[in-house]
């Protein structure tokens, strides 16, 4: 996959992520040039965040909303920095409207994940703003997106069963053929999904960067055994990866986010393949079966404090 979702700028990718994660009530692009010139730069978005707080089972309705400007950037490096007049002019615009200024930075060095770090430019006495990859779990991202992580049960492996004789509908491999079955195997658990469910669960667990361990062949069928390349994924990565994967028999992506955004006004359902609610339902099912374990980010008390600081009731 390309460094960003194919066909999208980092601004569009951020907007898609906000919609998929369902913790914003408004994401308004500010693309127009100012009618009255001045010593300021217009940020990319006016955003109203309204996240829940999973730690305390609080819903979005229990959040008053956090209105802010968001400037979106991307970098192939491990750190992004802004200072001087570029920073000052953005602060001037935020000050004119009395709203907080946030920077959302996409680290393209990690193309397979939604590696976004979101920081609040809160201390204007500082001459620069520095956003680094280390801010993934310490920035406002997990607060504003109501983020948590799922640890996969240690020792869990997966199996994909393909057939070269089966019809080409669903997931297709250029060498092994059509996916018939997807299995989740743990010490005392064995789950088997067939047909459409095989495709869905195969896509769901791709966020864990499944790696081939071995394979065996029996006639027209091939069984591929896989293991997780990473042991945990955030809800953001699960949503992001699932919506990046769909492709046809030639490997061409069947989900085109850029086209979906263009159709969103006339067909609101066009944008979404699987939003947060659908992915959470799948994760909850695996959690109840003992395959996934729910994890938080940082100290619970600090998480709750920040949620309230940024609009929580």
C-alpha positions in Angstrom: 0.0 0.0 0.0 1.2 3.5 -0.7 2.4 5.8 2.0 -1.1 7.2 2.3 -4.5 5.7 1.5 -4.4 5.5 -2.3 -5.9 8.6 -4.0 -6.1 10.7 -0.8 -4.1 13.7 0.5 -3.3 13.6 4.2 -6.1 16.1 4.7 -8.7 13.8 3.1 -7.3 10.8 5.0 -7.7 12.7 8.2 -11.3 13.6 7.3 -12.1 9.9 6.4 -10.6 8.7 9.7 -12.7 11.2 11.6 -15.8 9.9 9.9 -14.9 6.3 10.3 -14.1 6.7 14.0 -17.4 8.5 14.8 -16.0 10.8 17.5 -16.6 14.0 15.6 -19.8 15.8 14.9 -18.4 18.3 12.4 -15.3 18.3 10.1 -15.4 21.4 8.0 -12.6 22.0 5.4 -11.4 25.7 5.3 -10.1 25.8 1.7 -11.1 29.3 0.7 -8.6 32.1 0.4 -9.3 34.9 2.9 -11.4 37.8 1.5 -9.7 40.2 3.9 -5.9 39.8 3.7 -4.0 39.7 7.0 -1.0 38.3 8.8 -2.5 34.8 9.3 -2.8 31.4 7.6 -6.1 29.5 7.5 -5.8 26.0 9.0 -7.1 23.0 7.2 -10.2 22.1 9.2 -12.7 23.4 11.7 -13.5 20.3 13.8 -15.9 19.6 16.7 -14.7 16.5 18.5 -17.3 14.7 20.7 -15.7 11.4 21.9 -17.0 9.0 24.5 -14.9 7.6 27.3 -14.7 3.9 27.1 -12.9 3.6 30.5 -16.1 4.8 32.3 -18.7 3.6 29.7 -19.5 7.2 28.9 -21.1 7.9 25.5 -20.6 10.7 23.1 -23.8 12.3 24.5 -22.0 12.9 27.8 -19.4 15.1 26.1 -20.1 18.8 25.5 -18.0 18.9 22.4 -14.5 20.4 21.8 -14.4 22.9 19.0 -11.0 23.6 17.5 -8.9 24.3 14.3 -6.8 21.4 13.0 -3.8 21.8 10.8 -2.9 18.6 9.0 0.6 17.6 8.0 2.6 14.5 6.9 6.2 13.6 7.0 8.4 10.6 6.1 10.7 11.4 9.0 10.3 10.5 12.7 9.7 14.1 13.7 7.9 17.1 12.4 8.5 20.7 13.4 7.0 24.1 12.8 8.3 27.4 14.0 8.8 31.1 13.0 6.3 32.9 10.9 4.6 29.8 9.7 3.6 28.9 13.3 2.9 32.5 14.3 0.5 33.2 11.4 -1.5 30.0 12.2 -1.6 31.1 15.9 -2.9 34.5 14.7 -5.8 32.9 12.9 -6.7 30.8 15.9 -6.4 33.7 18.3 -8.7 35.9 16.0 -11.5 33.3 16.5 -10.6 32.3 20.1 -10.3 28.6 19.3 -7.6 26.1 20.2 -5.1 25.1 17.5 -4.3 21.4 17.0 -1.7 19.8 14.7 -2.5 16.3 13.3 0.6 14.8 11.7 0.7 11.6 9.6 3.9 9.7 9.8 4.2 8.0 6.4 7.1 5.9 7.4 4.4 3.5 8.7 2.2 3.0 5.7 0.3 0.0 6.9 -1.2 1.7 9.9 -3.0 4.9 10.7 0.0 6.5 12.3 -1.4 9.9 13.3 -0.3 12.0 16.2 -2.5 14.8 17.4 -1.1 17.6 19.6 -2.6 20.8 21.1 -0.5 23.9 20.5 -1.4 25.1 24.0 1.7 27.0 25.1 2.2 29.9 22.8 5.3 31.0 24.7 7.1 28.2 23.0 8.7 29.3 19.7 8.1 26.0 18.0 5.9 22.9 17.9 7.6 19.5 17.6 5.5 16.3 16.9 7.3 13.0 17.0 6.4 9.4 16.6 6.7 8.9 20.3 3.6 10.9 20.8 1.4 8.1 19.5 0.2 7.1 22.9 0.9 10.4 24.8 -0.8 12.9 22.6 -4.5 13.7 22.4 -5.2 11.0 19.8 -6.4 8.4 22.3 -8.6 11.1 24.0 -10.2 12.7 20.9 -10.7 9.3 19.1 -11.7 7.4 22.3 -9.0 5.0 21.4 -8.0 1.7 23.0 -6.0 -1.4 22.0 -6.7 -5.1 21.5 -4.0 -7.5 22.5 -4.1 -10.8 20.6 -4.0 -13.9 22.8 -0.4 -15.2 23.0 0.1 -18.3 20.9 -2.8 -17.6 18.5 -2.2 -18.6 14.9 -4.4 -18.5 11.8 -5.0 -20.7 8.8 -6.3 -19.8 5.3 -7.7 -22.5 3.0 -7.6 -21.6 -0.7 -8.8 -23.5 -3.7 -7.9 -23.0 -7.4 -11.1 -24.7 -8.5 -13.5 -22.6 -6.5 -15.2 -19.5 -8.0 -13.3 -16.3 -7.9 -15.7 -14.4 -5.7 -14.5 -13.0 -2.5 -10.8 -13.0 -1.4 -8.5 -14.2 -4.2 -4.8 -15.1 -4.3 -2.9 -15.1 -7.5 -1.2 -18.4 -6.8 -3.5 -20.3 -4.3 -6.9 -19.3 -5.7 -10.1 -18.4 -3.8 -10.3 -18.2 0.0 -12.6 -20.9 1.2 -12.0 -20.9 4.9 -10.3 -18.9 7.6 -9.4 -20.4 11.0 -8.4 -18.9 14.3 -6.5 -21.4 16.4 -5.4 -20.9 20.1 -4.5 -23.4 22.8 -8.1 -24.4 23.7 -10.0 -22.6 20.9 -10.5 -23.4 17.3 -12.8 -21.2 15.1 -13.6 -21.8 11.5 -15.2 -19.3 9.2 -16.4 -20.1 5.6 -17.5 -18.1 2.6 -18.2 -14.5 3.2 -17.3 -14.8 6.9 -13.9 -16.1 5.9 -13.2 -13.0 3.9 -14.4 -10.7 6.7 -12.4 -12.3 9.4 -9.3 -12.6 7.2 -9.5 -8.8 6.6 -10.2 -8.1 10.2 -7.0 -9.7 11.5 -4.8 -8.3 8.7 -4.2 -5.3 11.0 -2.0 -7.7 13.0 0.3 -8.0 10.0 -0.2 -11.7 9.5 3.0 -13.5 8.3 3.1 -16.8 6.5 4.8 -19.5 8.6 4.3 -22.5 6.3 1.8 -24.0 3.8 0.7 -27.4 2.6 -1.0 -28.5 -0.6 -3.6 -31.2 -1.2 -4.9 -31.4 -4.8 -6.4 -28.0 -5.7 -6.4 -26.8 -2.0 -3.6 -24.9 -0.2 -3.6 -24.4 3.5 -1.5 -21.4 4.6 -0.6 -21.1 8.3 0.1 -17.6 9.6 1.2 -15.8 12.8 0.7 -12.2 14.0 3.5 -9.9 13.1 2.4 -7.5 15.9 0.7 -8.5 19.1 -1.6 -5.5 19.6 -3.6 -3.1 17.5 -5.6 0.0 18.3 -9.3 0.4 17.3 -8.0 3.0 14.8 -5.7 0.6 13.1 -8.4 -2.1 12.9 -10.8 0.3 11.2 -8.1 1.8 9.0 -6.7 -1.5 7.8 -10.0 -3.1 7.2 -11.1 -0.3 4.9 -7.9 -0.3 3.0 -7.9 -3.9 2.0 -10.8 -4.7 -0.4 -9.6 -5.6 -3.9 -10.8 -7.5 -6.9 -9.3 -10.6 -8.6 -6.6 -8.6 -10.3 -5.4 -7.0 -7.0 -7.0 -3.6 -7.8 -8.6 -2.0 -4.8 -12.4 -2.0 -5.0 -12.7 0.7 -2.4 -11.6 4.1 -3.7 -11.8 6.6 -0.8 -11.2 9.6 -3.1 -14.2 8.7 -5.2 -16.3 7.9 -2.1 -15.6 11.4 -0.7 -16.8 12.9 -4.0 -20.0 10.9 -3.8 -20.6 11.4 0.0 -22.9 14.5 -0.4 -25.3 12.7 -2.7 -24.9 9.2 -1.2 -23.8 9.3 2.5 -23.4 5.6 2.6 -20.8 5.6 -0.1 -18.0 6.6 2.1 -18.1 3.7 4.6 -17.2 0.0 4.1 -16.8 -0.7 7.9 -17.0 2.1 10.4 -16.1 1.9 14.0 -19.4 0.3 15.1 -18.9 -2.7 12.8 -15.3 -3.3 13.7 -16.1 -3.0 17.4 -18.8 -5.6 17.1 -16.3 -8.0 15.6 -13.7 -7.2 18.2 -16.2 -7.7 21.0 -17.1 -11.1 19.6 -13.4 -12.1 19.6 -13.0 -10.6 23.1 -15.8 -12.8 24.4 -14.2 -15.8 22.9 -10.9 -15.1 24.6 -9.0 -14.3 21.4 -8.6 -10.5 22.0 -7.9 -8.7 25.3 -8.8 -5.0 25.8 -6.1 -2.6 26.8 -6.0 1.1 27.6 -3.3 3.7 26.9 -1.4 5.4 29.7 -2.8 6.0 33.2 -6.6 5.6 33.5 -6.9 8.7 35.8 -5.0 10.8 33.4 -7.1 9.6 30.5 -10.3 10.5 32.3 -8.9 13.9 33.4 -8.0 14.8 29.8 -11.3 13.7 28.5 -13.0 16.1 30.9 -10.5 18.9 30.2 -11.5 18.7 26.5 -15.2 18.7 27.0 -16.3 15.6 28.9 -19.1 16.0 31.4 
